[in-house]
Amino acid sequence: MSDKITWPDAIQPLLEKYKDTPHPLNYGNLYQLVVMVILSAQDSDRNINNLAPKLFEAFPDMESLSRATPESLYPFISGVRNFGNKTRWLIELANKIKEDDKIPATLDDLTALPGIGRKSANVILRESGAPAEGVVVDLHVVRVAPRLGIATGSDPKKIEKQIMEVLPQKDWDAGMAMSFLGREICRPKPKCEICLMNFVCAYYREMVIKGNNN
């Protein structure tokens, strides 16, 4: 990580740009969000958005999901990657929670549920309006954060820890902001010239500016 950049200041343009950006999962309530977050792991948000309406028509709440069997769920989520495990996780989770208004609202309680890791829990807390207890680190953030120089390595948990160390808790939504940046601009082949973070970006400084000077 760079020790020359004051990240709480440098990250503000990114937070400002994406503060009102809706999550790519088209959920209607907290129950739907939890289910869709679990289904979206290692899959695309677009795929989950496409299958969600029919799934929630059949299982509109946690109570109905708790009565599901693998056989009754398969027709709706068999097109999801790792659907066998996800089916088991959803049924186990629904049987633990039973009712929509009993969905946990803390990181520890969420990650104690089947199929929900730190990233998923952080997304659920963000979207439910609960105070941030961590930083969303998805595959986009794993690419973007080291490029910027706010974190190093490729381990999501270590990247999250580094970001939490350099930013105050009020700015921990930077994870989701970096995810949006990764989806739109900081792609595998990045559009550095139009990126609002290129003024502090280590990748831009090393690869683009130095490259043009050689």
C-alpha positions in Angstrom: 0.0 0.0 0.0 1.1 3.5 -0.7 2.1 5.5 2.3 2.0 8.8 0.3 -1.7 8.9 -0.3 -4.2 10.0 2.4 -6.9 7.5 1.4 -9.8 8.9 3.5 -9.5 12.1 1.4 -8.5 10.4 -1.9 -11.5 7.9 -1.8 -14.2 10.7 -1.6 -14.7 11.2 -5.3 -15.4 7.5 -5.7 -17.8 7.4 -2.8 -19.6 10.5 -4.1 -19.9 9.1 -7.6 -21.5 5.8 -6.5 -23.3 6.7 -3.3 -26.8 6.4 -4.9 -26.1 3.6 -7.3 -28.5 0.7 -6.8 -27.1 -2.8 -6.3 -27.1 -4.8 -9.5 -29.3 -7.5 -7.9 -33.0 -6.5 -8.5 -34.4 -7.5 -5.2 -37.7 -6.3 -3.7 -37.2 -6.9 0.0 -34.6 -8.2 2.5 -35.7 -11.8 2.1 -35.2 -11.6 -1.7 -31.9 -10.0 -1.2 -30.6 -12.7 1.1 -31.7 -15.4 -1.4 -30.3 -13.7 -4.4 -26.9 -12.9 -2.7 -26.5 -16.6 -1.9 -27.4 -17.6 -5.5 -25.1 -15.0 -7.1 -21.9 -16.3 -5.6 -19.6 -17.4 -8.5 -22.5 -16.5 -10.8 -23.6 -13.3 -12.6 -26.1 -10.9 -11.2 -27.8 -10.8 -14.6 -28.5 -14.6 -14.4 -29.9 -14.3 -10.9 -32.1 -11.3 -11.9 -33.5 -13.3 -14.8 -34.6 -16.3 -12.7 -35.6 -14.5 -9.5 -39.2 -13.5 -10.5 -40.4 -17.1 -11.0 -38.5 -18.3 -8.0 -40.1 -15.7 -5.7 -43.5 -16.3 -7.3 -43.2 -19.9 -6.0 -41.5 -19.0 -2.7 -42.5 -15.5 -1.8 -41.1 -15.5 1.7 -38.9 -17.2 4.2 -41.8 -19.3 5.6 -42.6 -20.8 2.2 -38.9 -21.4 1.5 -38.6 -23.3 4.7 -41.1 -25.8 3.4 -39.2 -26.3 0.1 -37.5 -29.5 -0.8 -34.5 -29.9 -3.2 -36.9 -31.3 -5.8 -39.2 -28.3 -5.6 -36.4 -25.8 -5.8 -34.4 -27.4 -8.6 -36.7 -26.3 -11.4 -36.1 -22.6 -10.4 -32.4 -22.6 -9.7 -30.9 -25.4 -11.7 -29.4 -22.8 -14.1 -27.3 -21.4 -11.2 -23.7 -22.4 -10.7 -23.2 -24.8 -7.8 -27.0 -25.0 -7.5 -26.8 -28.3 -5.5 -25.0 -26.7 -2.6 -27.0 -23.5 -2.9 -30.3 -25.4 -2.7 -29.1 -27.1 0.5 -27.9 -23.8 2.0 -31.2 -22.0 1.2 -33.3 -24.7 2.8 -31.1 -24.9 5.9 -31.2 -21.1 6.2 -34.9 -20.8 5.8 -35.5 -23.5 8.4 -33.3 -21.6 10.9 -34.9 -18.2 10.3 -38.5 -19.2 9.5 -39.8 -15.7 9.1 -38.7 -12.6 7.1 -38.6 -10.3 10.1 -36.1 -12.6 11.9 -33.4 -12.2 9.3 -30.2 -11.2 11.3 -28.8 -7.7 11.2 -25.2 -8.2 12.3 -22.2 -9.6 10.5 -21.6 -12.4 13.0 -25.2 -13.6 12.9 -25.3 -13.5 9.1 -22.0 -15.3 8.5 -23.2 -18.0 10.9 -25.9 -18.9 8.4 -25.2 -21.4 5.6 -24.1 -20.0 2.3 -23.2 -16.5 3.6 -19.6 -15.4 3.9 -18.2 -12.0 4.7 -18.8 -10.5 1.3 -22.4 -11.6 1.2 -23.0 -10.4 4.7 -21.5 -7.0 4.0 -23.7 -6.7 0.9 -26.8 -7.6 3.0 -25.9 -5.1 5.7 -25.3 -2.3 3.2 -28.5 -2.8 1.3 -30.6 -3.1 4.5 -29.2 0.2 5.8 -27.4 -1.3 8.8 -24.1 0.2 10.0 -21.1 -1.2 8.0 -19.2 -3.8 9.9 -16.8 -4.6 7.1 -16.0 -3.9 3.4 -17.6 -5.6 0.4 -14.7 -7.3 -1.4 -15.9 -9.1 -4.6 -14.0 -10.2 -7.6 -14.0 -6.6 -9.0 -12.6 -5.2 -5.7 -9.9 -7.9 -5.8 -8.8 -6.4 -9.1 -9.4 -2.7 -8.4 -8.0 -2.3 -4.9 -4.5 -3.4 -5.7 -4.5 -1.4 -8.9 -5.4 1.7 -7.0 -2.8 0.9 -4.3 -5.2 1.0 -1.4 -4.5 -2.7 -0.8 -2.1 -5.5 -2.0 -2.5 -9.1 -2.8 -5.4 -11.2 -4.0 -6.9 -12.6 -0.8 -10.3 -11.0 -0.3 -10.1 -11.2 3.5 -6.7 -9.6 3.6 -7.8 -6.9 1.1 -10.8 -6.2 3.3 -8.6 -5.9 6.4 -6.2 -3.5 4.7 -9.1 -1.2 3.5 -10.6 -1.2 6.9 -7.3 -0.1 8.4 -6.8 2.9 6.1 -10.4 4.1 5.9 -12.7 5.2 8.7 -15.8 3.1 9.2 -18.1 5.8 7.7 -16.2 5.3 4.4 -16.4 1.5 4.3 -18.9 1.6 1.5 -15.7 2.2 -0.6 -15.8 -1.5 -1.3 -19.1 -1.4 -3.1 -17.9 1.8 -4.9 -14.8 0.0 -6.1 -17.0 -2.9 -7.3 -19.0 -0.5 -9.4 -15.8 1.1 -10.7 -14.6 -2.4 -11.6 -17.8 -3.2 -13.5 -17.8 0.0 -15.5 -14.3 1.4 -15.9 -11.6 -0.6 -14.2 -12.3 -3.7 -16.3 -9.7 -6.4 -16.9 -8.7 -4.1 -19.7 -9.1 -0.8 -17.9 -10.3 2.6 -19.3 -7.7 4.5 -17.3 -8.0 7.8 -19.3 -11.6 8.4 -18.2 -11.2 7.0 -14.6 -11.9 9.6 -11.9 -9.4 7.8 -9.6 -6.4 8.0 -12.0 -5.0 10.9 -10.1 -4.1 8.5 -7.2 -4.0 5.2 -9.0 -0.7 3.2 -8.7 -1.5 1.2 -11.8 -2.2 4.3 -13.9 1.0 5.9 -12.7 3.1 2.8 -13.4 1.6 1.4 -16.5 0.2 4.4 -18.4 2.2 7.5 -17.5 5.6 5.7 -17.3 4.7 3.6 -20.4 4.0 6.8 -22.4 7.3 8.3 -21.3 9.4 5.4 -22.4 
